[in-house]
Amino acid sequence: NPYHRIEKTVATYCEQLSELIKSDLKLPADPPTHSSVFTPSGVSLEKAKMDEYLSRFHALADKYSRAADLSACLRLLCPVWAEAFINFVIFALSNEEIKKDERLYQDYLRRDIDVRVKLLHVNCTGFVKPIDASDQLFKNFHSLMNDRNDLLHGNIDPDKLGYETVFFDGVIPLFTEPQGLARNSVGVSLKGIEPEETLERVETVRNFIDYIKNLHRP
């Protein structure tokens, strides 16, 4: 059952991503400035503070890398998960006329996802009323599905992916506002795949699945 398999994977990734968010992804301040003061062991405070900073920085970089991986995977899985659910409903509940005619069945499966959803009450048994295309749950689902082509095909669109203006002096980046080393080197790795927004996408699919289930009576 592809739908069940994907749902389990989504649940596992969501749990791991939520734990990372709870663990605090706050970026550290910039590394310490020069200092000539030494500790009793002869180690300069500059080096001690830098070692501490680097330790925190590397630990955070690992968290950001894992969060980016999980968030990207979930964004790719969400539209596939939603479509797998609709196709499972069609497989399980199609009326006898469609089940007996392979061409009708395949034609229905190849329709655009929004058309498949709107025809569930016509082509499947047990739906007490049509899907309401004006319902916000359907609109949220449709918006998520419209974004899937960019995700699944790896489309790059600077107008959609841009998030700030940077000038260059040769190869040296000059930011309009000081952002800090950690933000510029690690923080930007989550741009466009922010964990909180990713979990909202997952919730969009969950809410839509519940909406479809509530329209069906055995």
Disulfide bonds with the S-S distance in Angstrom:
none
